Amino acid sequence: MSAATSPVEVRHLIGGEWTGSAEAERRNPARSDELVANLAVGTASDVEAALSAATDAFRAWRNTAPPARGAILGRAAELLASRSAEVSQALCAEEGKTLAEATGEVTRATDILRFHAGEGWRLKGETIPSSVPGTSIYTVKEPLGVVALITPWNFPIAIPTWKLAPALVAGNCVVMKPAAITPLSVQLLAECLLEAGLPAGVLNIVNGSGSVVGEALVHDPRVAAISFTGSTDVGMRINEIGSARLARVQLEMGGKNALVVLDDADPDIAAGVAAAGGWALTGQACTATSRVICTPGIHDAFVEALAAKASDFAPGDGQEAGVNMGPVVSESQLETDKNYIAIGRDEGAELVTGGAVASGQLFEPTIFAGVTASMRIASEEIFGPVISVLAVDDLDAAIGLANDSNYGLTGGIVTNDLRAAMRFADEAEVGVVKINRPTTGVDLNAPFGGIKRSSSDTFREQGSVAVDFYTRLKSVYIGV
């Protein structure tokens, strides 16, 4: 997609029909003169129509055999794979991440569809012995009904897919609200699903703001469950509203992820792990490394090595070869990044490198050293390419400081000491532990989620357990 490419018309999908007219624009965050898409903006009436369509479609979809539901996902995966170059370019243009990152994300979405296509054959219950003679007991997994999926802008096709695929294969109908600034990727995903044979009304999409579309969805009694990924403040409010009417709620929210670096680690290897976790994806990931906690023997060498890595992440247009970090997604996020640089300086942290806008929405990879636990840059989620380095005396202090957070999503350690690594894995108050690996990046067949204010800590996303959120167990007793 280039500046000369005509913008895409992004509309709502309601009852199998694309509806709505353009009322807003999305421009490439790396190229302000490039209009990527014209967007329809949803209203409460659009949500009402989408929920009605999903409700009407539910019985037939529920009664479709699970392997047949999975087969549709499988066909959609092949269609998405065949359009990988097109979809990757569109994702890169609307979100700003590098083309390599965008291509990897589209591949991830394809693989998620394939994985859950197979889950159609594995939606099994169990047989349970009864204490009553002549009685058999078995359990079945049943779909919940109509579910609402509210997804973020930072992974505009992967996160919608990892929510949508288990919801569909389990037999639910869906109303999805993509992020207001990145709805194009979801539309392209939906096109593949419809072409693969997904019946009208099973998937509905309403674009627009959280204050209008999101509010209408979470309050509606027809919505049996809400899966949300986004900010902690919004997630907590959704939980309050949904729980009040006994809807099932799944939340994936913020993170302030720590990477512990011990004296025995190689400084250059540790710096590479931290740089990949903190600066790839422009730091715009809930799993990004935002705190590095170093013991004394490696602290200075690590900071020097990390600063040397900054040139590898010089910000640029993600569609250009050799660029490893794209622009900040929006002007508002850019202002947030800039504000936290000022906060860090005011708090007395040492700005080692970065902290400035290169041009437009290109923000330099940033390191703060001399950071203490009481500083806001050490405790608040920035969601930008900013790494704070903190010094501690030993592993005990490192684990204590890593756990001293309101968040608990991912945490990592770089060390050659197996005993120290396993102790960290045991004691870290997070949902995902990474040993000698960046805090970002998780496998699609492994459960994902956090604790504290990072997640609702009830149902995990991804892997075979993902369908648990979208199903309920029914016990059946048979007397003969």
N, C-alpha and C positions, 0 to 999 in steps of 0.2 A: 504494500500500500504506500503510495507516494502522495505528494501534495497535489498532483494532478488527478488522482483517483477520485471518482465521484463518491460522496459520502453515502453510507448505508442508511436506509430507513429502518429504524428500530421501533417495533410496535409491540403491543400486547398480544398475547396468545390466549384466546378465550373460546372454549368449546370447539377447538380445532381451527379457528379462524384468526387471522392476523388483523387486528383492529387498532384504531387510534391514528391520530395525525401528529406530525412533528410540532413540538412546542418548545424544545430545548436542543442545545447543541453539545457535542463532545468533541473537543479538539485534542490533538496529539500533545501530551505534556512535554515532548521533546521538540515539537515543531508547532509553535502557536498559530502559524498560518495554515496548518493542515486540518481541515474539518473532517473528522473521522465518521461521525454519525449524526443524524437528526433523530431526536428521541421523542416518542410519545410519553406524556406524563399522566400517570393514572390518578383516578378519583375514587371516592368511596363507591360510586356506582359501578366502576370497573371491577372493584373487588367483589361487590355483590354478584355481578354477572359471572365472575370467575368461580366463586364459591358455589353458585347454583349449578354451573356446568360440571364442576368436580363432584358435587353431591349426586347429580343425575347419572354420572358415569361410573360411580363407585360399585354398584351391585354387579354389573357385567364384568368389570375389571377384577373384582374380588373373586368372581366365579371362573375366571380364566385360570387354567392350570399353571402353577408356578413355573414349571419348565418352559411353558409357552411364553410367559412373561419374560423369563430370562433370555429366551431366544430373540426377542425384540431388542433387548439390551445388546446382545451379541452382534446383531446386524447393525445396530447404531454404532457400535465400536468400529466395525469395518468401514462404515461410511465416514466416520470422523477421521479415521486413519487415512482414508483416501483424500481427505480435504485438509490434511495436516498443515501443508505449507500456507494455504489460504487462511486458515483459522489462526495459525501462529502469527502471521503478519498482522491480522486484525487485533489480536490480543496485545501484541507489542505496541501497536498504534494507539489503542484506547487506554492501556494501563501504563505504558512507558518502560516496562522491563526490557532487558535485552532480548534479542531474537533467540539466542540460545536458551535463555530462561523460559521464554514463551513457548518454544518448541518442546522443551522438556515438560512444561505444564500440560500441553495438549497431549503429549504421549502419556502422561500420568492419567489424564481423564479417559483416554482410550483404554488403558489397562484397567482402570476402575470399572468401566462398563463390562469388560471381559470377565473380570473377577466376579462381579455380582450376577452376570449371566449364569455362571456356574452355581451361584447360591440358589437359583431356582430349583435345583435338584437336591438341595440340602436343607430345605425349610422343614426340619423334622422335629417331632416331639419325642416322647419316650413312653415306654410301657412300665407301669408301676404295679407291684404286687399289692393285692388287697388283703386286709385282715378278715374279710367276710368271705366264706366259701361261696363259690359260684359267681364271683364278681371279678370283673376285669376293669382296670383303670388305664387310660392313656391320656396324653396331653397333645394338644395341637396349638400351633402358632397361628393367630388370626391377625389380619390387618386392623389398624385402628379406625380407618375411615378417611377423612380429608385432613391432610397435614399441611402446615404452612412452613415454608423454607425461606429464611431471610439470610442473604449471603453478602459477604464483604467484597471490596474492590481489589484487594491485594492478590488474590488468586481467583480471577474472575471466571475460570472454567473448572479448575480442579475442585474447589470447595463446593460449588453447586453440584458437580457430578458425584462427589462422595456423599452428599446428602440425598440426592435424587435417586441414584441407582438402588440403594437398599430400600428406600421408601417405595419405589415402583415394584421391585421384584417381590416385596412382601405383600403387595396387593392394595396399596393405598393410592388414592388420587391426591394430586399435589397442586397447590397454588404457591408459586415462587415469586418472591420479590428480590430481584438482583440489586446490587449496589447501584445507586442512581447514576454514578459517573462511569460505570463499566458494564452496561447491559448487553453489549454487542456479542460478546463471547457466549453468553447464555442463549441468545437467539440462534446462533449458529449450531450450538449443541441441540437445541430443540428441533431445528430443521432436520438434523440427522435422525432423531428419535421418531419424528413424524414420518419421514421417508422409510424408516425401518418397520413401520406398521403400528406405532402406538396409537390407540384409538382416541378419537376426539374427546376432550374433556378430562382425560386422565392426567395430562400435564397442562397447567394454565400458568401464564406469566403476566404479572402486572408490574410495569415499571413505574418508578416515581419515588417520592420521598418517604422516609420512615414516619414522619409526622402525619401523613395522610394514608398511604397504602399500608404501612406497617401497623399503625394504630387500628385500622379497620380489621386487619387480619387477626391480631392478637385478642381483640375483644369479642370476636364473633363466636357464638356457641357452637357453630358447625365445625369449627377447627378443633380436632381432637388432640393435636400435638403441634408444638412449635419447636423447630430446630433453628437456632440463631448462632451466627458467628459475627462478632463485632466488638464494640467497646464494652467495657465492664459496666459503665453507668447505664447504658441502654439495655444490656443484658439483664441487669438486676431489676430494672423496671418491667421488662417482659416477664420475668419470673414472677414478680408480684402480681401482675394482671392475670397471667395464665394459671398460676397456682390457686388464685382466689376462686376460679371457676372449675378447678380440678382438671384442667388440661395438662397433658404431659409436656414438660419443658426440658429442652436440652440446650445448654449454653457453652460455647467456646469463646473466651473473652481475651483478656490481656495477659501480658507476661513481662517480667523483668528478669530475664534469664541470666544466670551466672555461669561462668566458666572458671573453674579453679585450675591454676597452673602451679605445679609443685616444683621444687628445686631440681629434681632429677630429670625434668623434661628438657628436650632440646628446644632452645628459645625460638629457632626459626620454624620448627614444626609447630610449636604452640602458637606462634604468631600467624601461621597459615590457617590453623584451625579457627582462631579468633577472627581473622579477617573474613574468611568465608562465612562464618556465622553472623558477623556483625555488619558487613558491607555488601555482600551479595544481596540481590533483591532490594537494593537501596535501603537495607535495614527495615523494610516495610513488611515484616513478618512477626506474628505473635511469638514465634520461636526464636527470634533473632537474639544473638549474643549482645547484651547491652552492658553487662558487668563482667570484668575479668578480675579475679581475686588471686593475687600472686603472693607466694612466700618469699622471704628476703633474698635468698641466694639467686633467684632468677629475675627478680622484679625489673631491675634496670636493663638487663640484657633483653628481656621480653619487650619492654616499651620501645627500645631502640629497634628491635627486629620488626615489631608491629608498624612502627612509623615508616620503615623501609617498604612495607607492603602497600602503603597507601597509594603509591604511584600506579600500582596494578589495577586500582579501582578508581582511576580518574573518571569523573562522570562524563557521560556523553550521550549521544543519540543511540538508543538501543538497537536501531536497525543498521548501524554501521559496524563493520568488521573490527574486531579487536577491542570493542567496548565491553567492559565487565560490570559496569554499574550504570543504570539508566537514570532518568530524571525522577525527582519527587513527583508523586502522582497529581498533586493539585496545589494551587496557590495557598489554600488554607493549611495544608500539611507543611508546606514550605515555611509559612509563618511560625508554625509550631516548632519546627526544627531550629529556626533562627532564635526564637524566644528562649529555648533551652540552652543555646550557646551563651546568651546573655546571663541566664540564671547561673550556669556553671561558673562563669567568670566572677559574677558577683559573690558567689559562695566561696571563692578562693581556690577553685581547682585550677590546675595548670593546663592550658590549652597547648598540647604538644604539636598537633598538626590539624589542618582543616578548619572547620567552623565557619566557612564562608560560602557564598553563592558564586559559583564559577561564571554562570550566565543563565538567564532565564530561570528554569526550575532545576538546574543542575547544581547539586549541593555537594560539597567536598566531603570525602570520608574523614571522620573526626575522631581524635583521641583526646581524652582528658586524663591526666595523671594527678596524683595527690588528692584523690577523691576519698571522702570519708562517708561512712554509712548515714550520717545525718543530712547529707546534701540531697536536694531534690533530684539531681541528675542520677543519683544512686538508687532512688526508690520509685520514681515515677516513670511510667512508660512514655518514651519519646516517639517511637515508631519511625525512626530515621536512622541514618548511618552514623551513629554516635556511640562510641565505646568508652566507658569509664573504667579506669584501672584503679583498684584498691589494693593496699598492702596489708598483710596480716603476718603473724609470727609463725604459725604452723598449721597443720591440717585441721586440728581441733577448731581453731579460730576460723579457718576457711569454711568449714562446714557450717559453723554457727552463723557466719555472715551470709553465706549463700541462702540459708533458711530464714534469715531475718528480712522477710518480704511478705507483702500482702498477696503476692502471686506465687503460683507453684505449677508452672507449665513444663518447661524443660530445664535441665541443668547438666553441666558437663564437667569433666576433669581431664587434664592432660598430665600423664605420669607414666613412668615405666614400672612403678611399684604396684604389683597386682593386689597386694593386701590393702593398700591405700585406695585403689580404684574400687574394690569391692566394698570397702567400708563406706565410701562416698555413695555408691549405688544403694546401699542399705539405708543410709541415714538422710539422704537428700529428700526434702519435702517437695517433690515434684511428681508429675505423672509420667515423664519420659526422662531417662538418664542416658547421656551419651559419653562414652569413654574413648578418648583420643579421636573424637569426631566432632564436627560442628554441631551446635545445638539446633540448627535448622536441618530440615530434611528427614522425613520419616517414610517407612515402607508402607505401602497401601494395604498389605495383608496383616499388619500389626495394629492392635488397638491404640488409639490416640486420644489424649485428653489430659487435663491437669487437675489440681486441687486448689483449695483456698479460693481466691477471687479470679482464678483463671478459668474455671469450668464449674458446671453444676455438679460434677462428681457423682453422677448417677449412672448414666449410660455413656459408653465410649463410642467414638466414631471410628470408622475404617475397620478393616478386617472382618472376619465372620461375625463378630459381635455387633457390628453396625446395625444389623436387622433387629436386634433386641429392642431398640428404641421404638421401632416402627411396628412392633407386634405385641400382642398380649397372649398370655398362656391361658388356655381353657382346659380344665380337667373333665374328662368324660368317664362316667361309671356305667358299666353294662352288667346287668344281672341276668343269669340264665337259669 
